[in-house]
């Protein structure tokens, strides 16, 4: 067993002593029949825990989270006792938020949020804690009573949200929580609830579900706890809830980390309550302690007003916590706390039915609190504790017959909903659902059909084998029984940033607090006053989830401004994200500036990240000084980099920024000039290593060359030295085929390698059968070289055409898939350049293709050959038979040119010779 042992003789006396002596004897007798050992200890301990909790002078009110029976018992007890101090198991630093619940529609969640953390691992950021509230919950009844009744003090006594993460196991917190659609309203926040009553090992839960003939824990709890207790008196309710809490506590596996945390929470709460009682002088008889039933059966030394233990509360960390209210929903609560879908909606329906049946008036928060307190009643003397458990556990449940009107209403309404959603349902289906619900309840040993029986019957009788629409019958039953109710946070309860966003978007003429998607049309030329709305929407697009603000028409890029824009807005549905932005700043622009500054100074920030931040600052903020700050940081990051992994991204972004500044500014900013010069020197230094490093890809080397060659003229005008680039290229000796092709292209661009020589080398590669299998890699390098040397596009088209023309099918067909995959993986963005160049090179029609001669194959006609004088020419002309035979073999006509010697030419034409002689004389 976990926790400190309690001496039975000291606390409770003999077995037969006390109000629960008879029950204890019965349980111990049953334990003897089952055998001694842990069973006797557990059964005896249950009664001990109940007796100990009920004998405490400070009244303990055990509850379960989102339990209609707990809410009913709480409302009834508050009206009877009228306590002056309510101690509530909730994070103590959330107390200021409770006053804002007047402006909200439940369900909502109290949230504590931190982005700048100190004392926790940096990878945990941001930290978030939520505590959802529904109207059918005991904690909301206690809060409403305390806030609407003058003279009542509400004290939150549970650990602070900072301690939640201080006590969080490091390995569990690092794993994180998965985010899905159902928990979108709460995200990955840590959930805090009052009274988490659920078995903590699978064997017990499986046993209860099997013998209870139910599918999941929520149905078991509703059937065997909620329904019997919803109309129980106060004493019976307290004893049963403490008994259940003690049972689950004692059956928890020994040594559980969760038990240690729970016990520390109990020590924390009792320490806080004793401190408050000592400082305020309140009478414990006028106080009420609301906590989970699990904690009501606590066995720590600090338990009770006369507890012997002392607990030292550690100080909070330096983390800055922000607080606010966010919308919640039934489905978000169910998903976050592991409840069955629809269970919170069913609990709300049970709560409403219990109120109608009992006539009990619950406590609700209105816009204003009562002006004067009701007449104070003298506290009634505490009645002696009597055993109510024995009768409750042994007596047969009260007869609660079938509520025909309720069941008939459900059956008619589900058929109507099903018909609206595409099901071919009729009155016969309503009758079938009615009869099947009663049949299922009888099979499962229930006095009347529960909502879960009705749901199973509706699925069986209506859904059959197909779902024609978006909603299945199970979802329709949830809608029928209350639906996924979604809360709203009122305007006055929103942080300043959220209110500012709603105010600045008022010119759109839309009710942005609705959860529906609304279309906003902005004609920015006709209505210039809408431009601030457009600017704000683009910033929201940058900061919040994309489904909150979705542009349908219009864009925002450097050098572009839309004339008309169309937006789909779902701000009300994503109010949680807007509220969390309010924890980071007062205005949306301030939040964006802080995030950009934080991004460029993060440990993992790179020059590409800084250039992206510069671009965002230009697009959304337009602050020149802030942009220069981010640009200077980009220069620092580039100079500090030792790899070139981000070279393609750096090249793309700096080109875009240079084009923007050259089009809009009279001169480049200083940070741009410094970035170009630093980048030129940086990439020249790393170029030889990048060519030989196997970890550096071809695309990265091509981007480096694109930066060096594409911005060379600008760099030289800013004082860089061209010799540095030539030396870097000459010192590069790659071995990979793609990088070799890149080097050749760079040498050609710099004039170190003539184009004819490069063409000759390519021809040699195609003629070498040993190189042909690797030729796609060379070709990939040539295609990547179009980045630094776009003039080589015609050569690449020529080389590719020669490959298809010269290579035989036995070589070309196996080589073609490799060529395609190489181009796709390494040069996908350059293929369109090749396609455009091929379109300019090849003829446009098929008729012209037949007579087309490739430019690289067309050669000038050779001049007529003449035989020079000498022995060789005399031999050939004297004996022409051999040459005639070779010409006949080759199919050529044996035409012999006349031999003309230089002396005969001068003799025949003396005029030129005489003129030259006269000139020389």
VOBA-930190 format. One record per residue (C-alpha): z, x, y; residue in one letter. Coordinates in pm, whole numbers, padded with zeros to 5 digits, always signed. Example, Ala and Ser with C-alpha at 12.3 -4.5 7.8 and 13.67 -1.06 7.14 Angstrom:
<rs>
+00780+01230-00450A;+00714+01367-00106S;
</rs>
This chain:
<rs>
+00000+00000+00000X;-00074+00117+00350X;+00168+00127+00641X;+00544+00177+00637X;+00740+00002+00371X;+00978-00280+00466X;+01307-00306+00285X;+01332-00656+00147X;+01708-00660+00125X;+01748-00547+00484X;+01497-00782+00638X;+01506-01088+00422X;+01808-01077+00204X;+01805-01199-00147X;+01511-01363-00314X;+01645-01710-00258X;+01761-01658+00101X;+01578-01780+00412X;+01350-02078+00466X;+01091-01933+00230X;+01329-01848-00052X;+01197-02122-00277X;+00836-02025-00223X;+00919-01660-00278X;+01085-01744-00607X;+00787-01944-00726X;+00548-01662-00638X;+00760-01397-00804X;+00789-01614-01111X;+00412-01647-01123X;+00383-01270-01080X;+00609-01216-01382X;+00385-01432-01595X;+00084-01225-01486X;+00274-00903-01538X;+00479-00685-01310X;+00340-00425-01076X;+00114-00468-00774X;+00082-00846-00820X;+00454-00904-00767X;+00460-00670-00470X;+00163-00845-00307X;+00288-01200-00366X;+00637-01115-00250X;+00501-00930+00050X;+00300-01231+00164X;+00613-01438+00211X;+00791-01148+00377X;+00513-01111+00634X;+00515-01482+00715X;+00893-01492+00753X;+00896-01179+00967X;+00626-01306+01205X;+00790-01647+01250X;+01137-01501+01316X;+01008-01290+01606X;+01162-01409+01940X;+00826-01363+02115X;+00611-01640+01972X;+00309-01499+01789X;+00004-01723+01777X;-00239-01602+01505X;-00606-01684+01556X;-00945-01621+01404X;-01251-01534+01608X;-01468-01837+01705X;-01258-02069+01489X;-01251-02439+01589X;-00918-02490+01410X;-00766-02199+01607X;-00906-02341+01931X;-00768-02687+01856X;-00426-02554+01763X;-00423-02332+02073X;-00509-02615+02313X;-00242-02835+02152X;+00025-02564+02165X;-00049-02469+02527X;-00001-02829+02639X;+00324-02851+02445X;+00486-02520+02541X;+00337-02444+02885X;+00405-02068+02860X;+00437-01866+03180X;+00299-01543+03036X;+00011-01521+02789X;-00040-01188+02612X;-00395-01170+02478X;-00545-00927+02230X;-00835-00806+02444X;-00921-00473+02608X;-00681-00439+02898X;-00939-00303+03143X;-01153-00619+03107X;-00896-00829+03294X;-01080-00840+03635X;-01388-00988+03464X;-01203-01300+03351X;-01182-01434+03707X;-01565-01448+03718X;-01590-01681+03420X;-01575-01974+03667X;-01937-01896+03757X;-02071-01874+03402X;-02193-02105+03129X;-02064-02008+02787X;-02135-01826+02564X;-02117-01505+02767X;-01991-01158+02684X;-01755-00933+02875X;-01912-00590+02894X;-01788-00241+02968X;-02065+00012+03022X;-02080+00387+03093X;-02375+00619+03147X;-02196+00923+03294X;-01962+01013+03010X;-01695+01282+03009X;-01491+01356+02701X;-01739+01215+02447X;-02048+01371+02283X;-02346+01353+02517X;-02566+01195+02249X;-02340+00887+02246X;-02454+00788+02596X;-02476+00519+02712X;-02152+00367+02588X;-02125-00010+02576X;-01857-00254+02458X;-01897-00632+02456X;-01648-00910+02386X;-01831-01244+02346X;-01662-01572+02433X;-01750-01923+02320X;-01589-02251+02419X;-01483-02319+02059X;-01253-02017+02051X;-00877-01983+02094X;-00908-01690+02335X;-01116-01899+02574X;-00858-02177+02565X;-00584-01928+02649X;-00791-01775+02931X;-00879-02116+03074X;-00517-02228+03063X;-00394-01912+03239X;-00664-01917+03510X;-00641-02289+03586X;-00260-02321+03579X;-00080-02174+03880X;+00220-01958+03804X;+00083-01841+03469X;+00019-01471+03417X;-00250-01351+03178X;-00193-01000+03041X;-00446-00821+02820X;-00264-00584+02590X;-00523-00433+02356X;-00651-00076+02391X;-00892-00004+02672X;-01264+00038+02611X;-01216+00410+02667X;-00971+00418+02375X;-01221+00223+02163X;-01444+00529+02162X;-01155+00775+02155X;-01048+00623+01825X;-01402+00577+01694X;-01479+00792+01386X;-01727+01055+01496X;-01960+01016+01198X;-01978+00637+01233X;-02045+00648+01606X;-02315+00910+01564X;-02495+00689+01315X;-02526+00412+01574X;-02618+00050+01525X;-02967-00081+01457X;-03120-00290+01729X;-03322-00597+01633X;-03441-00919+01783X;-03126-01117+01694X;-02891-00875+01872X;-03116-00827+02172X;-02859-00987+02403X;-02595-00737+02294X;-02815-00441+02201X;-02631-00155+02033X;-02299-00232+02202X;-01974-00208+02009X;-01841-00559+01952X;-01477-00649+02016X;-01340-00971+01867X;-01003-01137+01827X;-00904-01200+01466X;-01160-01043+01234X;-01057-01220+00913X;-01273-01116+00622X;-01203-00941+00292X;-01277-00572+00323X;-01392-00508-00031X;-01677-00671-00216X;-01488-00772-00532X;-01257-01019-00354X;-01533-01171-00144X;-01758-01210-00446X;-01473-01374-00640X;-01401-01620-00359X;-01767-01711-00311X;-01824-01759-00683X;-01525-01984-00745X;-01567-02163-00415X;-01930-02247-00505X;-02060-02129-00169X;-02328-01884-00064X;-02162-01674+00205X;-01830-01604+00368X;-01882-01831+00670X;-01928-02131+00441X;-01617-02041+00238X;-01409-02009+00553X;-01531-02341+00691X;-01467-02523+00363X;-01127-02384+00265X;-00966-02288+00597X;-01128-02461+00893X;-01148-02811+00756X;-00790-02826+00612X;-00636-02668+00924X;-00830-02843+01199X;-00580-03132+01207X;-00269-02943+01087X;+00049-02930+01292X;+00153-02615+01477X;+00402-02480+01224X;+00171-02533+00932X;-00117-02370+01116X;+00089-02060+01206X;+00226-02011+00857X;-00112-02051+00685X;-00290-01816+00926X;-00026-01545+00893X;-00041-01587+00515X;-00418-01536+00514X;-00392-01236+00746X;-00125-01082+00524X;-00332-01142+00210X;-00638-00967+00347X;-00423-00690+00487X;-00245-00615+00162X;-00565-00633-00041X;-00744-00381+00180X;-00807-00051-00003X;-00534+00205+00056X;-00615+00491+00291X;-00885+00306+00482X;-00976+00454+00822X;-01001+00102+00957X;-00638+00035+00863X;-00523+00340+01059X;-00711+00222+01368X;-00574-00133+01332X;-00218-00005+01306X;-00265+00207+01617X;-00392-00102+01799X;-00079-00293+01694X;+00145-00013+01819X;-00053-00011+02145X;-00018-00386+02197X;+00355-00405+02125X;+00416-00107+02352X;+00230-00277+02636X;+00414-00606+02587X;+00755-00442+02589X;+00659-00250+02905X;+00552-00572+03079X;+00865-00761+02976X;+01082-00476+03102X;+00902-00455+03438X;+00858-00828+03505X;+01186-00957+03363X;+01005-01246+03192X;+01189-01448+02932X;+01032-01398+02585X;+01085-01771+02523X;+00833-01843+02801X;+00573-01606+02660X;+00298-01644+02401X;+00130-01358+02214X;-00225-01444+02103X;-00361-01204+01844X;-00565-01198+01528X;-00396-01326+01214X;-00443-00981+01062X;-00226-00825+01336X;+00031-01103+01316X;+00123-00971+00970X;+00173-00620+01101X;+00425-00389+00930X;+00438-00100+01179X;+00774+00020+01314X;+00681-00088+01668X;+00640-00453+01562X;+00849-00702+01759X;+01063-00684+02068X;+01324-00489+01874X;+01084-00249+01710X;+01223+00095+01635X;+00911+00305+01666X;+00772+00466+01981X;+00404+00505+02042X;+00258+00742+02300X;-00054+00605+02466X;-00301+00884+02534X;-00461+00901+02880X;-00815+00783+02931X;-01101+01028+02965X;-01282+01097+03292X;-01568+00867+03188X;-01664+00625+03465X;-01670+00271+03325X;-01853-00019+03486X;-01777-00382+03407X;-01976-00702+03414X;-02073-01025+03239X;-02389-01061+03035X;-02543-01370+02870X;-02467-01416+02503X;-02584-01658+02235X;-02472-01795+01903X;-02733-01592+01714X;-02632-01270+01892X;-02268-01324+01795X;-02361-01403+01435X;-02580-01096+01401X;-02335-00858+01563X;-02029-00965+01361X;-02203-01025+01028X;-02172-01404+01025X;-02414-01634+00849X;-02699-01770+01065X;-02596-02099+01218X;-02223-02057+01149X;-02124-02036+01518X;-02331-02346+01595X;-02163-02531+01310X;-01824-02418+01441X;-01913-02558+01783X;-02009-02891+01625X;-01681-02898+01427X;-01487-02828+01748X;-01659-03113+01933X;-01594-03351+01644X;-01227-03251+01627X;-01185-03318+01998X;-01341-03664+01965X;-01127-03752+01664X;-00796-03628+01807X;-00851-03719+02171X;-00725-03373+02268X;-00830-03255+02614X;-00929-02886+02603X;-00889-02636+02884X;-01208-02552+03070X;-01281-02328+03364X;-01421-02515+03659X;-01537-02399+03997X;-01188-02434+04141X;-00836-02410+04000X;-00585-02692+04057X;-00422-02680+04398X;-00069-02727+04269X;+00096-02671+03939X;+00208-02962+03723X;+00576-03033+03704X;+00744-02765+03506X;+00908-02873+03185X;+01222-02703+03064X;+01138-02492+02763X;+01224-02674+02446X;+01472-02493+02224X;+01301-02310+01944X;+01318-02521+01631X;+01442-02353+01316X;+01174-02221+01090X;+01105-02448+00797X;+00885-02395+00497X;+00553-02572+00550X;+00355-02343+00322X;+00488-02487-00001X;+00372-02838+00077X;+00040-02716+00213X;-00035-02497-00089X;+00080-02744-00356X;-00005-03086-00214X;-00346-03237-00274X;-00570-03242+00033X;-00565-03559+00235X;-00841-03798+00152X;-01122-03766+00399X;-01398-03999+00297X;-01764-03980+00367X;-01862-04020+00729X;-02174-04226+00663X;-02273-04262+01027X;-02264-03889+01085X;-02461-03808+00771X;-02715-04083+00836X;-02765-03953+01189X;-02826-03602+01057X;-03079-03726+00801X;-03276-03933+01052X;-03276-03657+01313X;-03384-03385+01071X;-03680-03593+00957X;-03778-03651+01320X;-03755-03280+01400X;-03947-03189+01088X;-04228-03429+01178X;-04253-03273+01524X;-04283-02929+01366X;-04570-03016+01135X;-04396-03137+00820X;-04526-03448+00645X;-04181-03607+00639X;-04102-03978+00624X;-03818-04226+00581X;-03822-04154+00209X;-03732-03792+00285X;-03437-03908+00499X;-03307-04114+00206X;-03359-03820-00030X;-03170-03585+00200X;-02883-03835+00224X;-02849-03878-00152X;-02896-03506-00224X;-02628-03411+00027X;-02376-03636-00146X;-02485-03506-00486X;-02445-03140-00383X;-02103-03207-00234X;-01991-03369-00559X;-02122-03082-00770X;-01938-02832-00550X;-01613-03029-00566X;-01604-03140-00203X;-01475-03464-00068X;-01763-03508+00170X;-02088-03323+00245X;-02051-03029+00480X;-02322-02911+00719X;-02408-02646+00462X;-02462-02910+00190X;-02679-03107+00431X;-02882-02795+00512X;-02943-02719+00143X;-03045-03078+00078X;-03286-03081+00374X;-03453-02760+00259X;-03493-02898-00094X;-03630-03237+00008X;-03843-03155+00315X;-03958-02795+00307X;-04070-02794-00055X;-04311-02498-00084X;-04463-02436+00260X;-04365-02392+00625X;-04641-02539+00844X;-04505-02420+01177X;-04298-02146+01332X;-03964-02296+01227X;-03844-02354+00874X;-03609-02639+00783X;-03303-02414+00788X;-03375-02330+01151X;-03432-02699+01229X;-03089-02780+01082X;-02931-02519+01307X;-03103-02677+01607X;-02986-03020+01499X;-02625-02911+01462X;-02609-02750+01804X;-02879-02489+01815X;-02868-02134+01936X;-02683-02203+02258X;-02745-01932+02517X;-02503-01872+02801X;-02576-01798+03164X;-02410-01567+03411X;-02390-01734+03751X;-02532-01575+04063X;-02187-01509+04210X;-02075-01326+03894X;-02372-01088+03894X;-02342-00730+04022X;-02494-00653+04366X;-02811-00502+04218X;-02891-00810+04010X;-02834-01038+04308X;-03055-00811+04519X;-03335-00834+04262X;-03320-01214+04258X;-03311-01231+04640X;-03608-00999+04685X;-03816-01197+04436X;-03749-01531+04604X;-04089-01529+04786X;-04250-01581+04445X;-04112-01936+04444X;-03989-01918+04082X;-03653-01995+03925X;-03603-01653+03770X;-03268-01744+03612X;-03443-01966+03356X;-03498-01823+03009X;-03859-01937+02993X;-04157-01711+03061X;-04302-01785+03403X;-04637-01679+03546X;-04642-01525+03896X;-04973-01493+04082X;-04986-01248+04374X;-05282-01235+04613X;-05180-00924+04801X;-05464-00935+05054X;-05414-01297+05151X;-05031-01277+05135X;-04924-00928+05246X;-04558-01040+05248X;-04574-01038+04866X;-04630-00662+04850X;-04253-00587+04841X;-04230-00823+04542X;-04511-00630+04373X;-04338-00299+04439X;-04014-00432+04294X;-04186-00570+03985X;-04349-00235+03912X;-04011-00060+03939X;-03858-00318+03704X;-04146-00257+03467X;-04046+00109+03469X;-03673+00047+03408X;-03627-00265+03192X;-03780-00374+02858X;-04147-00456+02887X;-04106-00817+02781X;-03898-00882+03096X;-04183-00813+03338X;-04529-00799+03183X;-04837-00733+03404X;-05132-00947+03300X;-05368-00838+03578X;-05333-00538+03803X;-05232-00176+03758X;-05054+00098+03947X;-05186+00450+03917X;-05240+00736+04157X;-05513+00640+04401X;-05513+00273+04296X;-05363-00037+04455X;-05430-00381+04316X;-05573-00657+04535X;-05450-00931+04304X;-05182-00924+04038X;-05060-01159+03769X;-04722-01125+03597X;-04537-01290+03310X;-04169-01287+03406X;-03877-01342+03166X;-03595-01205+03380X;-03351-01478+03281X;-03401-01392+02915X;-03340-01023+02987X;-03056-01060+03233X;-02844-00821+03026X;-03078-00533+03116X;-03070-00626+03485X;-02690-00644+03478X;-02665-00302+03315X;-02883-00156+03588X;-02617-00278+03830X;-02369-00042+03665X;-02581+00254+03775X;-02642+00177+04140X;-02652-00073+04423X;-03031-00102+04453X;-03311-00073+04204X;-03461+00221+04395X;-03132+00410+04376X;-03120+00361+03998X;-03475+00491+03957X;-03403+00793+04176X;-03091+00876+03977X;-03274+00844+03647X;-03561+01065+03760X;-03325+01329+03891X;-03123+01315+03570X;-03439+01342+03358X;-03564+01661+03526X;-03222+01829+03503X;-03158+01735+03141X;-03120+02025+02895X;-03436+01925+02709X;-03645+01872+03024X;-03986+02043+03041X;-04243+02097+03312X;-04442+01802+03177X;-04137+01577+03216X;-04089+01696+03572X;-04454+01630+03660X;-04420+01281+03514X;-04113+01226+03734X;-04310+01345+04038X;-04584+01097+03960X;-04333+00812+03920X;-04167+00906+04249X;-04502+00887+04427X;-04596+00556+04267X;-04266+00370+04301X;-04057+00537+04571X;-04293+00713+04811X;-04014+00948+04927X;-04176+01281+05020X;-03853+01479+05030X;-03745+01355+04687X;-04093+01423+04548X;-04081+01781+04677X;-03741+01822+04510X;-03880+01711+04175X;-04189+01931+04220X;-03974+02237+04289X;-03786+02162+03969X;-04119+02147+03783X;-04201+02500+03903X;-03864+02624+03777X;-03913+02462+03437X;-04265+02601+03398X;-04153+02955+03475X;-03868+02924+03224X;-04081+02796+02934X;-04150+03034+02648X;-04391+02814+02459X;-04711+02634+02550X;-04659+02319+02343X;-04684+02096+02652X;-04984+02274+02804X;-05225+01978+02752X;-04982+01736+02918X;-04913+01979+03203X;-05285+02027+03265X;-05358+01654+03266X;-05077+01567+03504X;-05119+01856+03748X;-05491+01784+03777X;-05416+01423+03862X;-05154+01521+04119X;-05381+01782+04282X;-05660+01527+04308X;-05419+01280+04469X;-05291+01526+04727X;-05638+01659+04807X;-05753+01302+04876X;-05451+01188+05077X;-05295+01497+05240X;-05441+01752+05483X;-05299+02032+05269X;-05126+02073+04938X;-04744+02059+04934X;-04569+02389+04891X;-04449+02300+04545X;-04809+02234+04431X;-04921+02575+04555X;-04624+02739+04387X;-04695+02551+04063X;-05059+02670+04054X;-04970+03034+04119X;-04677+03029+03877X;-04888+02858+03613X;-05172+03108+03655X;-04940+03405+03602X;-04745+03226+03328X;-05046+03133+03116X;-05216+03471+03167X;-04905+03636+03029X;-04881+03408+02725X;-05255+03387+02648X;-05290+03692+02413X;-04986+03580+02212X;-05106+03219+02194X;-05441+03331+02053X;-05277+03511+01761X;-04975+03283+01705X;-05031+03047+01413X;-04772+02803+01552X;-04979+02749+01867X;-05257+02497+01816X;-05614+02512+01934X;-05558+02230+02177X;-05274+02418+02349X;-05486+02733+02389X;-05776+02525+02522X;-05542+02365+02775X;-05422+02707+02888X;-05779+02820+02940X;-05853+02491+03115X;-05570+02560+03360X;-05677+02921+03416X;-06052+02865+03448X;-06043+02520+03606X;-05798+02617+03881X;-05908+02976+03921X;-06068+02927+04260X;-05755+02757+04396X;-05529+03022+04242X;-05737+03305+04386X;-05722+03144+04730X;-05344+03139+04698X;-05324+03512+04620X;-05367+03540+04242X;-05563+03828+04088X;-05875+03761+03881X;-05828+04091+03696X;-05515+03949+03532X;-05720+03680+03361X;-05990+03924+03247X;-05729+04157+03099X;-05562+03866+02921X;-05891+03760+02765X;-05984+04112+02663X;-05643+04164+02504X;-05684+03852+02290X;-05791+03912+01929X;-05769+03585+01736X;-05849+03549+01368X;-05856+03173+01327X;-06216+03045+01349X;-06141+02779+01611X;-05961+03026+01835X;-06244+03279+01792X;-06487+03018+01922X;-06251+02949+02212X;-06241+03318+02298X;-06621+03345+02293X;-06647+03045+02524X;-06393+03196+02765X;-06578+03527+02766X;-06904+03345+02840X;-06743+03152+03126X;-06610+03478+03274X;-06948+03653+03237X;-06822+03898+02976X;-07050+03754+02707X;-07410+03648+02786X;-07513+03302+02678X;-07799+03441+02467X;-07555+03662+02282X;-07328+03364+02216X;-07628+03168+02086X;-07720+03459+01860X;-07368+03472+01717X;-07379+03102+01642X;-07710+03147+01463X;-07559+03425+01257X;-07272+03199+01156X;-07516+02935+01033X;-07722+03197+00845X;-07420+03344+00669X;-07349+03142+00352X;-06994+03280+00338X;-06911+03140+00681X;-07076+02799+00647X;-06770+02628+00484X;-06559+02730+00786X;-06820+02638+01042X;-06651+02303+01130X;-06352+02503+01252X;-06576+02711+01476X;-06735+02393+01598X;-06390+02245+01672X;-06315+02547+01886X;-06645+02506+02074X;-06569+02138+02135X;-06220+02222+02262X;-06383+02484+02485X;-06544+02204+02683X;-06206+02170+02858X;-06221+02515+03024X;-06603+02554+03011X;-06777+02216+03045X;-07113+02389+03099X;-07122+02474+02729X;-07180+02111+02632X;-07553+02172+02586X;-07484+02475+02365X;-07246+02276+02144X;-07508+02002+02102X;-07762+02272+02018X;-07539+02436+01758X;-07453+02105+01596X;-07821+02005+01586X;-07918+02338+01429X;-07653+02291+01164X;-07794+01955+01062X;-08149+02091+01074X;-08098+02414+00881X;-07833+02347+00623X;-07952+02204+00291X;-07807+01879+00160X;-07603+02062-00104X;-07413+02233+00176X;-07429+01964+00443X;-07300+01665+00246X;-06971+01826+00129X;-06930+01976+00476X;-06981+01652+00672X;-06642+01481+00596X;-06458+01798+00694X;-06655+01812+01018X;-06568+01451+01103X;-06196+01493+01031X;-06187+01819+01226X;-06340+01657+01533X;-06109+01356+01498X;-05791+01562+01466X;-05858+01845+01710X;-06114+01726+01963X;-06109+01346+01977X;-06100+01337+02357X;-06398+01574+02386X;-06634+01386+02156X;-06742+01143+02435X;-06852+01447+02640X;-07072+01556+02351X;-07214+01207+02312X;-07312+01195+02680X;-07474+01540+02658X;-07661+01440+02343X;-07784+01128+02524X;-07931+01347+02796X;-08085+01589+02544X;-08240+01361+02283X;-08516+01108+02362X;-08416+00750+02425X;-08672+00584+02195X;-08775+00634+01837X;-09142+00664+01934X;-09068+00960+02156X;-08857+01121+01883X;-09161+01190+01664X;-09328+01406+01927X;-09007+01552+02068X;-08955+01928+02053X;-08598+02054+02093X;-08553+02262+02407X;-08404+02549+02207X;-08715+02556+01975X;-08990+02542+02242X;-09130+02892+02312X;-09414+03010+02535X;-09753+03075+02359X;-09797+03446+02275X;-10066+03634+02474X;-10387+03729+02291X;-10328+04041+02095X;-10535+04354+02162X;-10561+04653+01942X;-10464+04972+02108X;-10680+05274+02057X;-10592+05550+01819X;-10623+05630+01448X;-10464+05305+01334X;-10701+05078+01525X;-11001+05288+01424X;-10892+05266+01056X;-10855+04887+01069X;-11188+04830+01246X;-11371+05072+01018X;-11235+04909+00698X;-11171+04539+00782X;-11189+04411+00422X;-10815+04448+00360X;-10719+04256+00675X;-10977+03986+00600X;-10831+03939+00249X;-10475+03904+00388X;-10598+03656+00651X;-10775+03450+00386X;-10457+03453+00175X;-10258+03319+00470X;-10526+03064+00561X;-10625+03229+00891X;-10973+03292+01024X;-11065+03666+01034X;-11145+03695+01407X;-11135+04053+01528X;-11082+04119+01903X;-11292+04376+02073X;-11121+04706+02127X;-11095+04808+02487X;-10955+05144+02578X;-10808+05243+02910X;-11087+05491+02995X;-11360+05237+02930X;-11181+04991+03155X;-11161+05238+03444X;-11525+05335+03403X;-11641+04976+03407X;-11433+04883+03713X;-11416+05196+03945X;-11330+05012+04270X;-10955+05005+04213X;-10948+05369+04109X;-11142+05480+04422X;-10908+05284+04650X;-10599+05443+04497X;-10760+05793+04527X;-10842+05735+04896X;-10483+05616+04954X;-10337+05925+04794X;-10569+06160+04985X;
</rs>
